[in-house]
């Protein structure tokens, strides 16, 4: 019986893109290799948001898939918090698997260190490494690290790690086509481009219509970090739009306080912030919203990414407001009708387009058919199995 080691820092019931991607993918993979191989998933207990708690067993046996969840310290998604979390994950993962033998390692990684963990173990056992890359960590750190001394010390180390990891890999899946040019320098791996997709619960949504109320509700749900930059777009937009629009922000993260401070400074009464909620409750909130909102900060790194949130929001019949650049901007322009699209931080452009927009709802059936997560997972699982020796 073959054995596959599967690393994903996030897994169900956690609330984040990494969990939504890897939980169904691992299940599909287990289905396809039933009777031929077993999978050990090494992940963490729910931790994406410090204000969201969901119970999950530390060990779960699902037949040919075993799930090991590591307890990591409570955190608020700050830089040092994330370092401590990955350190715990790294140490405990090695403890769990140090005496086990595997035939291949699969690592799904947005921050480079889950990929590095997979590399370390694969190289130690001399087995293939299949990477699923959800972000270019070095690009992100170039933008996020503001301290020049810290940047000068950290970046060369990260580049060495990146070169070792990506040069060893047998196969690398890039979640965004925007990553392609960056990875051209790594000649060893074969490449695929299985993107994020639309989860089944978003495929049969009921049609909605305009709400009978004196304002339009704009809803954002997700991380509140530097990467999303909500603190630079939502408060000034809310100020300019006035009481005819309200923003509902659901989430948690490292710059939540900056957002709160700006709301208070501008004395806004049309912005509400709530803690993260379970997905079922979030779907009900989306149903009650008029617009669904997405924004990424104006960082070079984000010109290559394709946020998973696009697939979730695009499954609704509601208009989307998106402030993104680069590949994500191009993708939305080509695939998402009924949207207000502008570059990050362009408050005036967002407000102008909203003022000219004639409200309507319509399902994006072509988009939904093309990007079903089930279809993508079936194809990606086959690709993973093809690399299993």
TARA-V944610 format. One record per residue. RES is the residue in one small letter. PHI is phi in degrees with one decimal (none if undefined). OMEGA is omega in degrees with one decimal (NA if undefined). NEAR is the number of other ideal C-beta (glycine too) atoms within 8 Angstrom. Layout:
((RES/PHI/OMEGA/NEAR) (RES/PHI/OMEGA/NEAR))
This chain:
((x/none/177.8/5) (x/-69.4/178.0/10) (x/-130.9/-179.7/12) (x/-114.5/176.8/17) (x/-98.4/-171.8/15) (x/-121.3/177.7/13) (x/-103.3/169.6/16) (x/-147.3/-177.3/15) (x/-60.9/179.9/11) (x/-114.2/-179.5/12) (x/-156.7/-178.8/14) (x/-58.4/12.0/6) (x/-95.9/179.8/8) (x/-65.1/-176.2/13) (x/-108.5/176.3/12) (x/-173.6/-177.0/9) (x/-60.1/-179.3/12) (x/-62.7/178.0/14) (x/-70.3/-178.5/15) (x/-64.6/178.4/11) (x/-79.9/-168.9/13) (x/-83.6/-179.7/14) (x/-62.4/178.3/10) (x/-71.0/178.5/12) (x/-64.7/179.2/12) (x/-63.2/178.1/14) (x/-64.4/179.8/9) (x/-64.4/178.1/13) (x/-62.4/178.9/14) (x/-62.4/178.6/13) (x/-63.8/-175.8/8) (x/-71.3/-176.7/10) (x/-108.7/-179.9/14) (x/-57.6/-178.6/8) (x/85.6/-178.8/4) (x/-117.1/-176.1/6) (x/-155.1/176.0/12) (x/-120.6/-177.7/10) (x/-122.2/168.7/15) (x/-107.6/176.2/13) (x/-94.0/176.2/13) (x/-108.7/-174.6/12) (x/-138.5/-179.6/13) (x/-126.8/168.6/14) (x/-66.8/-175.3/9) (x/-47.4/-175.0/11) (x/-152.0/-172.1/11) (x/-57.1/179.5/11) (x/-123.5/-179.8/12) (x/-64.2/-177.2/9) (x/-100.6/179.2/6) (x/-118.7/178.5/12) (x/-118.2/174.0/4) (x/-138.7/-178.1/9) (x/-79.8/177.1/4) (x/-157.6/179.0/10) (x/-72.8/177.3/5) (x/-69.0/175.4/8) (x/-135.0/-179.4/8) (x/-137.4/179.1/8) (x/-107.7/-179.9/5) (x/-117.0/-179.2/8) (x/80.5/-178.6/6) (x/-88.7/173.5/10) (x/-130.7/178.4/11) (x/-112.5/-177.8/11) (x/-116.7/177.8/10) (x/-111.9/-178.8/11) (x/-107.8/-176.6/13) (x/-95.3/176.4/14) (x/-81.3/176.9/8) (x/-113.7/-176.9/11) (x/-62.8/173.5/7) (x/-60.0/-177.3/4) (x/-149.9/179.2/12) (x/-120.0/176.1/8) (x/69.8/173.3/12) (x/-72.1/-175.0/8) (x/-60.9/-178.9/7) (x/-69.8/176.4/6) (x/-58.6/-178.1/12) (x/-67.4/177.1/11) (x/-61.6/179.9/8) (x/-64.6/179.8/11) (x/-64.2/-178.9/13) (x/-68.7/176.5/12) (x/-62.0/178.2/8) (x/-63.0/179.0/12) (x/-59.2/-178.6/14) (x/-61.1/-177.6/10) (x/-65.0/-176.9/8) (x/-69.7/177.5/10) (x/-63.7/178.3/12) (x/-63.4/178.6/11) (x/-65.6/-177.8/7) (x/-67.0/-169.2/9) (x/-115.3/-170.4/12) (x/-60.5/-177.6/6) (x/-105.1/-177.4/3) (x/-100.4/178.9/8) (x/-111.5/179.4/4) (x/-131.3/179.1/13) (x/-101.4/178.6/10) (x/-161.2/176.0/15) (x/-116.9/171.8/15) (x/-117.1/177.6/13) (x/-128.1/173.8/16) (x/-103.3/-166.1/13) (x/-140.5/169.0/17) (x/-101.7/171.9/9) (x/-91.4/-167.3/10) (x/-53.7/-167.1/12) (x/-76.0/173.1/9) (x/-69.3/174.8/16) (x/-65.0/179.3/13) (x/-64.9/176.9/11) (x/-60.3/177.6/14) (x/-62.2/178.1/17) (x/-60.6/-177.8/15) (x/-57.9/-176.6/9) (x/-73.3/-179.8/13) (x/-63.0/-179.2/14) (x/-67.3/-179.6/9) (x/-60.2/-178.7/6) (x/-96.7/178.7/8) (x/66.3/-176.2/5) (x/-120.3/-178.5/10) (x/-63.5/178.2/12) (x/-125.6/176.3/15) (x/-109.0/-178.5/15) (x/-108.6/171.9/17) (x/-113.2/-172.6/13) (x/-99.1/-175.4/14) (x/-101.6/179.6/10) (x/-163.7/174.2/11) (x/-98.9/-169.6/11) (x/-62.8/-178.0/12) (x/-64.4/176.1/11) (x/-59.1/-179.8/12) (x/-62.3/-177.8/12) (x/-65.8/175.9/12) (x/-57.6/-178.7/11) (x/-84.2/-173.1/11) (x/-79.1/-178.9/10) (x/-74.3/-177.5/10) (x/-94.4/-178.0/5) (x/-75.1/-175.3/6) (x/-63.4/179.6/6) (x/-70.6/177.7/6) (x/-62.1/179.8/8) (x/-62.2/-179.4/12) (x/-64.5/179.8/8) (x/-84.2/-173.4/8) (x/-83.7/-170.6/10) (x/-59.6/178.8/12) (x/-60.9/178.7/8) (x/-66.4/179.4/8) (x/-61.8/-179.3/12) (x/-66.6/176.7/9) (x/-65.0/179.0/8) (x/-60.5/-179.1/10) (x/-59.2/-178.9/11) (x/-61.3/179.1/9) (x/-62.5/-175.3/10) (x/-65.3/-173.7/14) (x/-73.9/178.7/14) (x/-76.7/179.8/8) (x/-82.1/-171.3/10) (x/-56.0/175.0/14) (x/-78.8/-175.8/9) (x/-144.5/176.0/14) (x/-127.1/171.4/14) (x/-95.7/178.6/14) (x/-105.2/-173.2/12) (x/-72.0/177.9/13) (x/-127.0/174.6/12) (x/-62.8/177.9/9) (x/-67.7/-179.9/11) (x/-81.6/-167.7/12) (x/-55.3/-176.0/10) (x/-64.2/-179.6/5) (x/-65.4/-173.7/9) (x/-90.1/-179.3/12) (x/-61.0/-178.9/6) (x/-76.8/178.8/5) (x/-99.8/-169.8/11) (x/-87.0/-173.3/3) (x/-65.3/-172.8/8) (x/-76.8/163.1/10) (x/-88.4/-173.7/6) (x/-124.4/170.1/10) (x/-137.9/-174.0/10) (x/-137.0/176.3/10) (x/-83.3/-175.1/10) (x/-81.3/166.5/11) (x/-68.4/-178.1/13) (x/-151.4/-177.1/12) (x/-95.7/-179.1/12) (x/-71.6/-176.0/10) (x/-53.5/-176.9/7) (x/-67.4/179.0/6) (x/-100.7/-172.6/11) (x/-91.4/-177.7/10) (x/-126.4/-178.8/3) (x/-75.5/177.3/11) (x/-76.3/177.7/4) (x/-66.0/179.6/7) (x/-123.5/177.4/8) (x/-140.3/-179.0/5) (x/-58.6/-178.1/6) (x/-83.1/179.3/7) (x/-88.4/179.6/3) (x/-154.3/-172.2/5) (x/-80.5/-179.7/4) (x/-146.0/173.0/9) (x/-99.4/-177.1/9) (x/-97.6/178.2/13) (x/-106.2/-173.4/14) (x/-114.9/170.7/13) (x/-121.4/174.3/15) (x/-134.5/179.4/11) (x/154.0/-177.2/8) (x/-72.3/175.4/11) (x/-111.5/-177.2/13) (x/-121.5/176.7/9) (x/-58.7/-178.1/8) (x/-62.4/-179.5/11) (x/-84.4/175.0/12) (x/59.3/-178.5/13) (x/-63.7/-178.3/12) (x/-67.3/-179.9/11) (x/-97.9/-176.6/7) (x/-116.0/-172.3/14) (x/-68.7/-177.6/14) (x/-59.1/179.7/14) (x/-66.3/177.5/10) (x/-66.7/178.3/12) (x/-62.2/178.3/15) (x/-62.9/-177.1/9) (x/-71.2/-176.0/9) (x/-78.4/177.0/10) (x/76.1/-171.6/7) (x/-73.5/176.1/8) (x/-74.8/177.7/7) (x/-134.2/174.1/13) (x/-130.7/177.6/12) (x/-105.1/172.2/14) (x/-115.3/-177.9/12) (x/-111.2/-178.4/14) (x/-116.6/179.4/14) (x/156.3/-178.6/12) (x/-156.2/178.6/13) (x/158.8/-169.3/12) (x/-66.1/-179.1/11) (x/-115.6/177.6/11) (x/-55.9/-177.8/11) (x/-65.9/176.4/6) (x/-60.4/178.6/8) (x/-64.4/178.9/15) (x/-61.5/-179.5/9) (x/-60.9/179.3/9) (x/-67.6/177.7/11) (x/-61.6/180.0/12) (x/-69.4/-179.2/8) (x/-62.5/-179.6/7) (x/-87.3/178.7/10) (x/54.1/-176.7/5) (x/-82.5/175.9/10) (x/-115.8/-176.8/5) (x/-112.8/173.8/11) (x/-131.5/177.7/12) (x/-121.1/176.9/7) (x/-114.2/177.0/9) (x/-123.2/176.4/7) (x/-69.5/176.2/8) (x/-56.0/-179.4/11) (x/-126.7/175.3/11) (x/-59.3/-173.0/7) (x/-60.5/-179.7/8) (x/-59.5/179.0/6) (x/-68.0/179.4/8) (x/-63.7/179.2/11) (x/-61.5/178.5/10) (x/-66.9/178.5/8) (x/-68.3/175.7/13) (x/-57.0/179.6/12) (x/-58.3/-176.4/9) (x/-84.6/-176.8/7) (x/-87.8/176.0/12) (x/-98.6/177.6/10) (x/-126.6/174.0/13) (x/-112.3/-165.7/14) (x/-114.0/177.7/11) (x/-143.1/178.9/14) (x/-151.5/171.6/14) (x/-122.7/179.9/16) (x/-65.9/-176.5/13) (x/-83.9/178.2/9) (x/-111.6/178.9/12) (x/-56.9/-177.7/7) (x/-58.6/-174.7/12) (x/-82.2/174.9/16) (x/-77.8/179.8/11) (x/-103.9/-170.4/12) (x/-82.1/173.5/14) (x/-131.8/-174.3/13) (x/-60.3/178.4/10) (x/-62.7/-178.9/10) (x/-59.1/179.5/9) (x/-58.5/-176.7/15) (x/-71.8/179.0/14) (x/-66.0/-176.7/10) (x/-71.1/-177.6/11) (x/-67.0/179.4/14) (x/-77.0/178.7/12) (x/-81.2/176.8/11) (x/-91.7/-175.6/9) (x/-90.5/175.3/12) (x/-66.3/179.5/13) (x/-107.9/171.3/15) (x/-108.0/-174.3/13) (x/-132.3/173.8/16) (x/-109.1/-176.8/13) (x/-140.2/-179.6/15) (x/-121.7/169.7/10) (x/60.6/-174.5/11) (x/-63.1/-179.8/12) (x/-63.8/178.1/18) (x/-61.9/179.4/12) (x/-63.9/-179.3/8) (x/-62.5/179.2/11) (x/-64.4/180.0/14) (x/-58.7/-175.7/8) (x/-87.7/-169.9/5) (x/-118.6/-172.3/10) (x/-118.5/172.2/13) (x/-75.0/179.5/5) (x/56.1/-179.9/9) (x/-142.2/170.1/10) (x/-107.8/-170.7/12) (x/-122.9/-178.8/9) (x/-149.8/180.0/9) (x/-82.9/-176.1/10) (x/-52.7/174.0/13) (x/77.7/-177.2/10) (x/-82.8/-176.8/9) (x/-59.5/-176.2/10) (x/-61.4/-179.4/7) (x/-68.9/176.9/9) (x/-61.4/-178.5/14) (x/-65.2/179.9/11) (x/-61.3/-178.1/8) (x/-65.4/177.4/11) (x/-63.2/179.6/11) (x/-65.8/-178.1/6) (x/-93.9/-173.0/6) (x/-76.5/174.5/8) (x/-96.0/-169.5/4) (x/-64.6/172.9/8) (x/-158.5/177.8/6) (x/-121.2/178.1/11) (x/-166.3/177.2/7) (x/-70.1/178.8/8) (x/-99.5/-170.6/13) (x/-63.9/179.2/6) (x/-63.8/178.6/6) (x/-62.5/-178.2/11) (x/-64.6/179.8/14) (x/-68.2/-175.0/7) (x/-75.9/-170.5/7) (x/-120.8/173.5/14) (x/-64.6/-179.4/11) (x/-62.9/-179.9/13) (x/-57.0/-179.2/10) (x/-66.1/-179.9/8) (x/-63.6/-179.8/13) (x/-63.7/178.3/12) (x/-59.7/-179.2/10) (x/-69.5/-178.4/9) (x/-69.8/177.7/14) (x/-60.6/176.3/13) (x/-60.7/179.1/9) (x/-63.1/178.9/12) (x/-62.9/-178.4/12) (x/-63.8/178.6/11) (x/-62.2/179.0/6) (x/-92.3/178.4/11) (x/-77.9/-174.7/12) (x/-67.5/NA/6))
